[in-house]
Structure formats: structure tokens, C-alpha cells
Amino acid sequence: MDVQVNDILTMKKKHPCGAQEMLVLRTGMDFRLRCIGCGHEFLVPRQKIEKHIRKITRKDGT
Ligand SMILES: [Zn+2]
């Protein structure tokens, strides 16, 4: 799965705060994500998070 920094991930499961979207701050073996709803940041193993991604939104523009 192709995930890049600054992508917005729409997750299958909601965060406890109710938001379903996460901003990608860092990729690699572990992803650092920020919840769009509450701003909470967390580190998740790539393999784990990939199963929970419903959609990737990229703000390409340029
Ligand atoms: Zn949240």
C-alpha cells in the first residue's frame, strides 16, 4: 500500500474521539499518525495500520 507523508488516511475504525481520519506525519517501518479530530499523535507498525485503512486522500495539487 502506497502511503506518503501528508496523506490523510480514512480508517475503518473510528478513533475514540469520533474522528475517522488520520494525518500521516512519518512513514517507514512505523507510521506516525495524528488524529484529525483530537490531535493525538501515535506510532503504529505499518503492517497493523494497513489493515485498517479504508481510503487514502492525497493533496497533490502540484
Ligand atoms: Zn482522536
N, CA, C, O and the ligand as a Tripos MOL2 file, in Angstrom:
@<TRIPOS>MOLECULE
protein
  249   247    63     0     0
PROTEIN
NO_CHARGES

@<TRIPOS>ATOM
      1 N           0.8470   -1.1970    0.0000 N.3       1 MET1
      2 CA          0.0000    0.0000    0.0000 C.3       1 MET1
      3 C           0.8770    1.2390    0.0000 C.2       1 MET1
      4 O           1.8540    1.3240    0.7450 O.2       1 MET1
      5 N           0.5240    2.1880   -0.8320 N.am      2 ASP2
      6 CA          1.3440    3.3770   -1.0070 C.3       2 ASP2
      7 C           0.8500    4.5230   -0.1280 C.2       2 ASP2
      8 O          -0.1360    5.1900   -0.4420 O.2       2 ASP2
      9 N           1.5420    4.7310    0.9560 N.am      3 VAL3
     10 CA          1.1840    5.8260    1.8510 C.3       3 VAL3
     11 C           2.3610    6.7830    1.9430 C.2       3 VAL3
     12 O           3.5030    6.3660    2.1340 O.2       3 VAL3
     13 N           2.0730    8.0530    1.8080 N.am      4 GLN4
     14 CA          3.1340    9.0580    1.8740 C.3       4 GLN4
     15 C           2.8470   10.0730    2.9770 C.2       4 GLN4
     16 O           1.7180   10.2080    3.4510 O.2       4 GLN4
     17 N           3.9030   10.7800    3.3690 N.am      5 VAL5
     18 CA          3.7560   11.8270    4.3760 C.3       5 VAL5
     19 C           2.7670   12.8730    3.8750 C.2       5 VAL5
     20 O           2.7690   13.2270    2.6960 O.2       5 VAL5
     21 N           1.9390   13.3540    4.7590 N.am      6 ASN6
     22 CA          0.9020   14.3560    4.4800 C.3       6 ASN6
     23 C          -0.3700   13.7710    3.8640 C.2       6 ASN6
     24 O          -1.3240   14.5000    3.5930 O.2       6 ASN6
     25 N          -0.3790   12.4690    3.6480 N.am      7 ASP7
     26 CA         -1.6290   11.8300    3.2170 C.3       7 ASP7
     27 C          -2.6150   11.8210    4.3730 C.2       7 ASP7
     28 O          -2.2360   11.7960    5.5440 O.2       7 ASP7
     29 N          -3.8870   11.8400    4.0090 N.am      8 ILE8
     30 CA         -4.9350   11.6820    5.0140 C.3       8 ILE8
     31 C          -5.4860   10.2640    4.8810 C.2       8 ILE8
     32 O          -5.9430    9.8640    3.8100 O.2       8 ILE8
     33 N          -5.4400    9.5240    5.9570 N.am      9 LEU9
     34 CA         -5.9580    8.1610    5.9370 C.3       9 LEU9
     35 C          -7.3540    8.1350    6.5420 C.2       9 LEU9
     36 O          -7.5700    8.5990    7.6610 O.2       9 LEU9
     37 N          -8.2850    7.5910    5.7920 N.am     10 THR10
     38 CA         -9.6120    7.3510    6.3530 C.3      10 THR10
     39 C          -9.6200    5.9200    6.8760 C.2      10 THR10
     40 O          -9.4060    4.9720    6.1210 O.2      10 THR10
     41 N          -9.8650    5.7760    8.1580 N.am     11 MET11
     42 CA         -9.7760    4.4800    8.7930 C.3      11 MET11
     43 C         -11.1300    3.7630    8.8260 C.2      11 MET11
     44 O         -12.1910    4.3860    8.7680 O.2      11 MET11
     45 N         -11.0530    2.4460    8.9190 N.am     12 LYS12
     46 CA        -12.2920    1.6690    9.0370 C.3      12 LYS12
     47 C         -12.9000    1.8290   10.4160 C.2      12 LYS12
     48 O         -14.1160    1.7790   10.6000 O.2      12 LYS12
     49 N         -12.0120    2.0240   11.3780 N.am     13 LYS13
     50 CA        -12.4770    2.1830   12.7630 C.3      13 LYS13
     51 C         -12.3100    3.6270   13.1900 C.2      13 LYS13
     52 O         -11.3190    4.2700   12.8450 O.2      13 LYS13
     53 N         -13.2520    4.1280   13.9240 N.am     14 LYS14
     54 CA        -13.1390    5.4830   14.4410 C.3      14 LYS14
     55 C         -12.2170    5.5300   15.6420 C.2      14 LYS14
     56 O         -12.1160    4.5750   16.4130 O.2      14 LYS14
     57 N         -11.5500    6.6540   15.7810 N.am     15 HIS15
     58 CA        -10.7940    6.9370   16.9910 C.3      15 HIS15
     59 C         -11.8010    7.1840   18.1070 C.2      15 HIS15
     60 O         -12.9300    7.5900   17.8350 O.2      15 HIS15
     61 N         -11.4150    6.9490   19.3480 N.am     16 PRO16
     62 CA        -12.3460    7.1940   20.4590 C.3      16 PRO16
     63 C         -12.9690    8.5950   20.4540 C.2      16 PRO16
     64 O         -14.0620    8.7850   20.9880 O.2      16 PRO16
     65 N         -12.2920    9.5640   19.8630 N.am     17 CYS17
     66 CA        -12.8330   10.9240   19.8340 C.3      17 CYS17
     67 C         -13.9080   11.0810   18.7550 C.2      17 CYS17
     68 O         -14.5780   12.1120   18.6960 O.2      17 CYS17
     69 N         -14.0750   10.0780   17.9120 N.am     18 GLY18
     70 CA        -15.1100   10.1310   16.8850 C.3      18 GLY18
     71 C         -14.6070   10.4120   15.4900 C.2      18 GLY18
     72 O         -15.3400   10.2380   14.5170 O.2      18 GLY18
     73 N         -13.3550   10.8490   15.3810 N.am     19 ALA19
     74 CA        -12.7860   11.1420   14.0610 C.3      19 ALA19
     75 C         -12.3760    9.8480   13.3630 C.2      19 ALA19
     76 O         -12.0240    8.8530   13.9970 O.2      19 ALA19
     77 N         -12.4350    9.9020   12.0500 N.am     20 GLN20
     78 CA        -12.1020    8.7060   11.2820 C.3      20 GLN20
     79 C         -10.8810    8.9440   10.3970 C.2      20 GLN20
     80 O         -10.4330    8.0440    9.6860 O.2      20 GLN20
     81 N         -10.3520   10.1550   10.4480 N.am     21 GLU21
     82 CA         -9.2470   10.4990    9.5700 C.3      21 GLU21
     83 C          -7.9730   10.7950   10.3410 C.2      21 GLU21
     84 O          -7.9850   11.4210   11.4010 O.2      21 GLU21
     85 N          -6.8680   10.3180    9.7650 N.am     22 MET22
     86 CA         -5.5570   10.4800   10.3810 C.3      22 MET22
     87 C          -4.6040   11.1000    9.3720 C.2      22 MET22
     88 O          -4.5980   10.7310    8.1980 O.2      22 MET22
     89 N          -3.8040   12.0400    9.8400 N.am     23 LEU23
     90 CA         -2.7750   12.6560    9.0030 C.3      23 LEU23
     91 C          -1.4690   11.8870    9.1780 C.2      23 LEU23
     92 O          -1.0810   11.5740   10.3040 O.2      23 LEU23
     93 N          -0.7960   11.5850    8.0860 N.am     24 VAL24
     94 CA          0.4700   10.8540    8.1470 C.3      24 VAL24
     95 C           1.6170   11.8430    8.3640 C.2      24 VAL24
     96 O           1.8530   12.7220    7.5340 O.2      24 VAL24
     97 N           2.3140   11.6960    9.4620 N.am     25 LEU25
     98 CA          3.4430   12.5710    9.7750 C.3      25 LEU25
     99 C           4.7580   11.9330    9.3950 C.2      25 LEU25
    100 O           5.7300   12.6270    9.0940 O.2      25 LEU25
    101 N           4.7920   10.6070    9.4090 N.am     26 ARG26
    102 CA          6.0210    9.8920    9.0850 C.3      26 ARG26
    103 C           5.6960    8.4910    8.6050 C.2      26 ARG26
    104 O           4.7980    7.8380    9.1370 O.2      26 ARG26
    105 N           6.4240    8.0320    7.6030 N.am     27 THR27
    106 CA          6.2370    6.6580    7.1450 C.3      27 THR27
    107 C           7.5000    5.8510    7.4180 C.2      27 THR27
    108 O           8.4790    6.3830    7.9420 O.2      27 THR27
    109 N           7.4800    4.5830    7.0690 N.am     28 GLY28
    110 CA          8.6190    3.7100    7.3180 C.3      28 GLY28
    111 C           8.1300    2.4150    7.9350 C.2      28 GLY28
    112 O           7.0160    1.9700    7.6550 O.2      28 GLY28
    113 N           8.9490    1.8130    8.7660 N.am     29 MET29
    114 CA          8.5380    0.5890    9.4700 C.3      29 MET29
    115 C           7.3340    0.8860   10.3500 C.2      29 MET29
    116 O           6.4010    0.0890   10.4540 O.2      29 MET29
    117 N           7.3790    2.0420   10.9750 N.am     30 ASP30
    118 CA          6.2560    2.5190   11.7760 C.3      30 ASP30
    119 C           5.7440    3.8100   11.1770 C.2      30 ASP30
    120 O           6.5110    4.6220   10.6590 O.2      30 ASP30
    121 N           4.4430    3.9880   11.2560 N.am     31 PHE31
    122 CA          3.8420    5.2390   10.8150 C.3      31 PHE31
    123 C           3.5660    6.1140   12.0270 C.2      31 PHE31
    124 O           3.0980    5.6340   13.0590 O.2      31 PHE31
    125 N           3.8570    7.3920   11.8930 N.am     32 ARG32
    126 CA          3.4130    8.3260   12.9180 C.3      32 ARG32
    127 C           2.1970    9.0300   12.3710 C.2      32 ARG32
    128 O           2.2460    9.6580   11.3130 O.2      32 ARG32
    129 N           1.1190    8.9220   13.0910 N.am     33 LEU33
    130 CA         -0.1530    9.4800   12.6570 C.3      33 LEU33
    131 C          -0.6760   10.4940   13.6580 C.2      33 LEU33
    132 O          -0.4200   10.3990   14.8580 O.2      33 LEU33
    133 N          -1.4160   11.4700   13.1360 N.am     34 ARG34
    134 CA         -2.0870   12.4330   14.0130 C.3      34 ARG34
    135 C          -3.5700   12.3710   13.7330 C.2      34 ARG34
    136 O          -4.0070   12.4830   12.5870 O.2      34 ARG34
    137 N          -4.3330   12.1930   14.7840 N.am     35 CYS35
    138 CA         -5.7850   12.1690   14.6410 C.3      35 CYS35
    139 C          -6.2810   13.5710   14.2720 C.2      35 CYS35
    140 O          -5.9420   14.5570   14.9270 O.2      35 CYS35
    141 N          -7.0850   13.6350   13.2170 N.am     36 ILE36
    142 CA         -7.5980   14.9220   12.7710 C.3      36 ILE36
    143 C          -8.5660   15.5090   13.8040 C.2      36 ILE36
    144 O          -8.6880   16.7280   13.9270 O.2      36 ILE36
    145 N          -9.2330   14.6520   14.5240 N.am     37 GLY37
    146 CA        -10.2400   15.1100   15.4810 C.3      37 GLY37
    147 C          -9.6550   15.7130   16.7350 C.2      37 GLY37
    148 O          -9.9920   16.8430   17.0920 O.2      37 GLY37
    149 N          -8.7810   14.9830   17.4150 N.am     38 CYS38
    150 CA         -8.3110   15.4210   18.7280 C.3      38 CYS38
    151 C          -6.8350   15.8060   18.7290 C.2      38 CYS38
    152 O          -6.3280   16.3080   19.7330 O.2      38 CYS38
    153 N          -6.1320   15.5760   17.6040 N.am     39 GLY39
    154 CA         -4.7370   15.9820   17.5320 C.3      39 GLY39
    155 C          -3.7770   15.0260   18.2090 C.2      39 GLY39
    156 O          -2.5760   15.2900   18.2690 O.2      39 GLY39
    157 N          -4.2920   13.9160   18.7190 N.am     40 HIS40
    158 CA         -3.4460   12.9300   19.3660 C.3      40 HIS40
    159 C          -2.4990   12.2980   18.3520 C.2      40 HIS40
    160 O          -2.9180   11.9450   17.2490 O.2      40 HIS40
    161 N          -1.2270   12.1530   18.7170 N.am     41 GLU41
    162 CA         -0.2490   11.5300   17.8220 C.3      41 GLU41
    163 C           0.1380   10.1720   18.3600 C.2      41 GLU41
    164 O           0.2760    9.9800   19.5680 O.2      41 GLU41
    165 N           0.3120    9.2310   17.4470 N.am     42 PHE42
    166 CA          0.7280    7.9080   17.8790 C.3      42 PHE42
    167 C           1.5260    7.2090   16.7980 C.2      42 PHE42
    168 O           1.4790    7.5700   15.6210 O.2      42 PHE42
    169 N           2.2540    6.2050   17.2320 N.am     43 LEU43
    170 CA          3.1420    5.4390   16.3710 C.3      43 LEU43
    171 C           2.5270    4.0510   16.2000 C.2      43 LEU43
    172 O           2.2140    3.3800   17.1840 O.2      43 LEU43
    173 N           2.3570    3.6230   14.9470 N.am     44 VAL44
    174 CA          1.7620    2.3170   14.7000 C.3      44 VAL44
    175 C           2.6030    1.5430   13.6850 C.2      44 VAL44
    176 O           3.0650    2.1210   12.7020 O.2      44 VAL44
    177 N           2.8070    0.2430   13.9110 N.am     45 PRO45
    178 CA          3.5220   -0.5550   12.9220 C.3      45 PRO45
    179 C           2.7790   -0.5460   11.5940 C.2      45 PRO45
    180 O           1.5520   -0.6390   11.5670 O.2      45 PRO45
    181 N           3.5070   -0.4370   10.5020 N.am     46 ARG46
    182 CA          2.9200   -0.3700    9.1650 C.3      46 ARG46
    183 C           1.9400   -1.5230    8.9040 C.2      46 ARG46
    184 O           0.8270   -1.3050    8.4260 O.2      46 ARG46
    185 N           2.3600   -2.7230    9.2180 N.am     47 GLN47
    186 CA          1.5110   -3.8930    8.9410 C.3      47 GLN47
    187 C           0.1750   -3.8110    9.6530 C.2      47 GLN47
    188 O          -0.8510   -4.2540    9.1390 O.2      47 GLN47
    189 N           0.2060   -3.2410   10.8350 N.am     48 LYS48
    190 CA         -1.0240   -3.1620   11.6130 C.3      48 LYS48
    191 C          -1.9770   -2.1310   11.0180 C.2      48 LYS48
    192 O          -3.1740   -2.3800   10.8780 O.2      48 LYS48
    193 N          -1.4270   -0.9690   10.6710 N.am     49 ILE49
    194 CA         -2.2870    0.1150   10.2140 C.3      49 ILE49
    195 C          -2.8530   -0.1560    8.8200 C.2      49 ILE49
    196 O          -3.9650    0.2670    8.5060 O.2      49 ILE49
    197 N          -2.0920   -0.8550    7.9930 N.am     50 GLU50
    198 CA         -2.5640   -1.1040    6.6240 C.3      50 GLU50
    199 C          -3.8890   -1.8390    6.5860 C.2      50 GLU50
    200 O          -4.6980   -1.6280    5.6820 O.2      50 GLU50
    201 N          -4.1060   -2.6880    7.5510 N.am     51 LYS51
    202 CA         -5.3580   -3.4580    7.6000 C.3      51 LYS51
    203 C          -6.5470   -2.5650    7.9230 C.2      51 LYS51
    204 O          -7.6950   -2.9230    7.6600 O.2      51 LYS51
    205 N          -6.2650   -1.4090    8.4920 N.am     52 HIS52
    206 CA         -7.3540   -0.5600    8.9750 C.3      52 HIS52
    207 C          -7.6230    0.6360    8.0820 C.2      52 HIS52
    208 O          -8.4980    1.4520    8.3720 O.2      52 HIS52
    209 N          -6.8670    0.7400    6.9930 N.am     53 ILE53
    210 CA         -7.0630    1.8780    6.0920 C.3      53 ILE53
    211 C          -8.1910    1.5990    5.1160 C.2      53 ILE53
    212 O          -8.1940    0.5770    4.4300 O.2      53 ILE53
    213 N          -9.1380    2.5060    5.0590 N.am     54 ARG54
    214 CA        -10.2100    2.3810    4.0780 C.3      54 ARG54
    215 C          -9.8740    3.1610    2.8150 C.2      54 ARG54
    216 O         -10.1270    2.7080    1.6990 O.2      54 ARG54
    217 N          -9.2980    4.3450    3.0140 N.am     55 LYS55
    218 CA         -9.0750    5.2320    1.8870 C.3      55 LYS55
    219 C          -7.8780    6.1390    2.1490 C.2      55 LYS55
    220 O          -7.6400    6.5570    3.2810 O.2      55 LYS55
    221 N          -7.1300    6.4370    1.0910 N.am     56 ILE56
    222 CA         -6.0190    7.3810    1.2070 C.3      56 ILE56
    223 C          -6.3580    8.6240    0.3970 C.2      56 ILE56
    224 O          -6.6890    8.5270   -0.7850 O.2      56 ILE56
    225 N          -6.2790    9.7770    1.0190 N.am     57 THR57
    226 CA         -6.5260   11.0330    0.3220 C.3      57 THR57
    227 C          -5.2190   11.8030    0.2160 C.2      57 THR57
    228 O          -4.5580   12.0690    1.2200 O.2      57 THR57
    229 N          -4.8590   12.1500   -0.9880 N.am     58 ARG58
    230 CA         -3.6020   12.8730   -1.1990 C.3      58 ARG58
    231 C          -3.9050   14.2610   -1.7350 C.2      58 ARG58
    232 O          -4.6380   14.4390   -2.7080 O.2      58 ARG58
    233 N          -3.3130   15.2360   -1.0630 N.am     59 LYS59
    234 CA         -3.4910   16.6150   -1.5160 C.3      59 LYS59
    235 C          -2.3630   16.9430   -2.4790 C.2      59 LYS59
    236 O          -1.4320   17.6760   -2.1460 O.2      59 LYS59
    237 N          -2.4640   16.3880   -3.6690 N.am     60 ASP60
    238 CA         -1.4020   16.5510   -4.6550 C.3      60 ASP60
    239 C          -1.2110   18.0010   -5.0670 C.2      60 ASP60
    240 O          -0.1970   18.6250   -4.7520 O.2      60 ASP60
    241 N          -2.1890   18.5180   -5.7660 N.am     61 GLY61
    242 CA         -2.0930   19.8940   -6.2060 C.3      61 GLY61
    243 C          -0.9890   20.1010   -7.2010 C.2      61 GLY61
    244 O          -1.2350   20.2970   -8.3910 O.2      61 GLY61
    245 N           0.2460   20.0550   -6.7060 N.am     62 THR62
    246 CA          1.3780   20.2860   -7.5950 C.3      62 THR62
    247 C           1.9830   18.9650   -8.0250 C.2      62 THR62
    248 O           2.9540   18.9480   -8.7810 O.2      62 THR62
    249 ZN         -8.9140   11.3650   18.0520 Zn       63 ZN63
@<TRIPOS>BOND
     1     1     2 1
     2     2     3 1
     3     3     4 2
     4     3     5 am
     5     5     6 1
     6     6     7 1
     7     7     8 2
     8     7     9 am
     9     9    10 1
    10    10    11 1
    11    11    12 2
    12    11    13 am
    13    13    14 1
    14    14    15 1
    15    15    16 2
    16    15    17 am
    17    17    18 1
    18    18    19 1
    19    19    20 2
    20    19    21 am
    21    21    22 1
    22    22    23 1
    23    23    24 2
    24    23    25 am
    25    25    26 1
    26    26    27 1
    27    27    28 2
    28    27    29 am
    29    29    30 1
    30    30    31 1
    31    31    32 2
    32    31    33 am
    33    33    34 1
    34    34    35 1
    35    35    36 2
    36    35    37 am
    37    37    38 1
    38    38    39 1
    39    39    40 2
    40    39    41 am
    41    41    42 1
    42    42    43 1
    43    43    44 2
    44    43    45 am
    45    45    46 1
    46    46    47 1
    47    47    48 2
    48    47    49 am
    49    49    50 1
    50    50    51 1
    51    51    52 2
    52    51    53 am
    53    53    54 1
    54    54    55 1
    55    55    56 2
    56    55    57 am
    57    57    58 1
    58    58    59 1
    59    59    60 2
    60    59    61 am
    61    61    62 1
    62    62    63 1
    63    63    64 2
    64    63    65 am
    65    65    66 1
    66    66    67 1
    67    67    68 2
    68    67    69 am
    69    69    70 1
    70    70    71 1
    71    71    72 2
    72    71    73 am
    73    73    74 1
    74    74    75 1
    75    75    76 2
    76    75    77 am
    77    77    78 1
    78    78    79 1
    79    79    80 2
    80    79    81 am
    81    81    82 1
    82    82    83 1
    83    83    84 2
    84    83    85 am
    85    85    86 1
    86    86    87 1
    87    87    88 2
    88    87    89 am
    89    89    90 1
    90    90    91 1
    91    91    92 2
    92    91    93 am
    93    93    94 1
    94    94    95 1
    95    95    96 2
    96    95    97 am
    97    97    98 1
    98    98    99 1
    99    99   100 2
   100    99   101 am
   101   101   102 1
   102   102   103 1
   103   103   104 2
   104   103   105 am
   105   105   106 1
   106   106   107 1
   107   107   108 2
   108   107   109 am
   109   109   110 1
   110   110   111 1
   111   111   112 2
   112   111   113 am
   113   113   114 1
   114   114   115 1
   115   115   116 2
   116   115   117 am
   117   117   118 1
   118   118   119 1
   119   119   120 2
   120   119   121 am
   121   121   122 1
   122   122   123 1
   123   123   124 2
   124   123   125 am
   125   125   126 1
   126   126   127 1
   127   127   128 2
   128   127   129 am
   129   129   130 1
   130   130   131 1
   131   131   132 2
   132   131   133 am
   133   133   134 1
   134   134   135 1
   135   135   136 2
   136   135   137 am
   137   137   138 1
   138   138   139 1
   139   139   140 2
   140   139   141 am
   141   141   142 1
   142   142   143 1
   143   143   144 2
   144   143   145 am
   145   145   146 1
   146   146   147 1
   147   147   148 2
   148   147   149 am
   149   149   150 1
   150   150   151 1
   151   151   152 2
   152   151   153 am
   153   153   154 1
   154   154   155 1
   155   155   156 2
   156   155   157 am
   157   157   158 1
   158   158   159 1
   159   159   160 2
   160   159   161 am
   161   161   162 1
   162   162   163 1
   163   163   164 2
   164   163   165 am
   165   165   166 1
   166   166   167 1
   167   167   168 2
   168   167   169 am
   169   169   170 1
   170   170   171 1
   171   171   172 2
   172   171   173 am
   173   173   174 1
   174   174   175 1
   175   175   176 2
   176   175   177 am
   177   177   178 1
   178   178   179 1
   179   179   180 2
   180   179   181 am
   181   181   182 1
   182   182   183 1
   183   183   184 2
   184   183   185 am
   185   185   186 1
   186   186   187 1
   187   187   188 2
   188   187   189 am
   189   189   190 1
   190   190   191 1
   191   191   192 2
   192   191   193 am
   193   193   194 1
   194   194   195 1
   195   195   196 2
   196   195   197 am
   197   197   198 1
   198   198   199 1
   199   199   200 2
   200   199   201 am
   201   201   202 1
   202   202   203 1
   203   203   204 2
   204   203   205 am
   205   205   206 1
   206   206   207 1
   207   207   208 2
   208   207   209 am
   209   209   210 1
   210   210   211 1
   211   211   212 2
   212   211   213 am
   213   213   214 1
   214   214   215 1
   215   215   216 2
   216   215   217 am
   217   217   218 1
   218   218   219 1
   219   219   220 2
   220   219   221 am
   221   221   222 1
   222   222   223 1
   223   223   224 2
   224   223   225 am
   225   225   226 1
   226   226   227 1
   227   227   228 2
   228   227   229 am
   229   229   230 1
   230   230   231 1
   231   231   232 2
   232   231   233 am
   233   233   234 1
   234   234   235 1
   235   235   236 2
   236   235   237 am
   237   237   238 1
   238   238   239 1
   239   239   240 2
   240   239   241 am
   241   241   242 1
   242   242   243 1
   243   243   244 2
   244   243   245 am
   245   245   246 1
   246   246   247 1
   247   247   248 2
@<TRIPOS>SUBSTRUCTURE
     1 MET1         2 RESIDUE 1 A MET
     2 ASP2         6 RESIDUE 1 A ASP
     3 VAL3        10 RESIDUE 1 A VAL
     4 GLN4        14 RESIDUE 1 A GLN
     5 VAL5        18 RESIDUE 1 A VAL
     6 ASN6        22 RESIDUE 1 A ASN
     7 ASP7        26 RESIDUE 1 A ASP
     8 ILE8        30 RESIDUE 1 A ILE
     9 LEU9        34 RESIDUE 1 A LEU
    10 THR10       38 RESIDUE 1 A THR
    11 MET11       42 RESIDUE 1 A MET
    12 LYS12       46 RESIDUE 1 A LYS
    13 LYS13       50 RESIDUE 1 A LYS
    14 LYS14       54 RESIDUE 1 A LYS
    15 HIS15       58 RESIDUE 1 A HIS
    16 PRO16       62 RESIDUE 1 A PRO
    17 CYS17       66 RESIDUE 1 A CYS
    18 GLY18       70 RESIDUE 1 A GLY
    19 ALA19       74 RESIDUE 1 A ALA
    20 GLN20       78 RESIDUE 1 A GLN
    21 GLU21       82 RESIDUE 1 A GLU
    22 MET22       86 RESIDUE 1 A MET
    23 LEU23       90 RESIDUE 1 A LEU
    24 VAL24       94 RESIDUE 1 A VAL
    25 LEU25       98 RESIDUE 1 A LEU
    26 ARG26      102 RESIDUE 1 A ARG
    27 THR27      106 RESIDUE 1 A THR
    28 GLY28      110 RESIDUE 1 A GLY
    29 MET29      114 RESIDUE 1 A MET
    30 ASP30      118 RESIDUE 1 A ASP
    31 PHE31      122 RESIDUE 1 A PHE
    32 ARG32      126 RESIDUE 1 A ARG
    33 LEU33      130 RESIDUE 1 A LEU
    34 ARG34      134 RESIDUE 1 A ARG
    35 CYS35      138 RESIDUE 1 A CYS
    36 ILE36      142 RESIDUE 1 A ILE
    37 GLY37      146 RESIDUE 1 A GLY
    38 CYS38      150 RESIDUE 1 A CYS
    39 GLY39      154 RESIDUE 1 A GLY
    40 HIS40      158 RESIDUE 1 A HIS
    41 GLU41      162 RESIDUE 1 A GLU
    42 PHE42      166 RESIDUE 1 A PHE
    43 LEU43      170 RESIDUE 1 A LEU
    44 VAL44      174 RESIDUE 1 A VAL
    45 PRO45      178 RESIDUE 1 A PRO
    46 ARG46      182 RESIDUE 1 A ARG
    47 GLN47      186 RESIDUE 1 A GLN
    48 LYS48      190 RESIDUE 1 A LYS
    49 ILE49      194 RESIDUE 1 A ILE
    50 GLU50      198 RESIDUE 1 A GLU
    51 LYS51      202 RESIDUE 1 A LYS
    52 HIS52      206 RESIDUE 1 A HIS
    53 ILE53      210 RESIDUE 1 A ILE
    54 ARG54      214 RESIDUE 1 A ARG
    55 LYS55      218 RESIDUE 1 A LYS
    56 ILE56      222 RESIDUE 1 A ILE
    57 THR57      226 RESIDUE 1 A THR
    58 ARG58      230 RESIDUE 1 A ARG
    59 LYS59      234 RESIDUE 1 A LYS
    60 ASP60      238 RESIDUE 1 A ASP
    61 GLY61      242 RESIDUE 1 A GLY
    62 THR62      246 RESIDUE 1 A THR
    63 ZN63       249 GROUP 0 **** ****
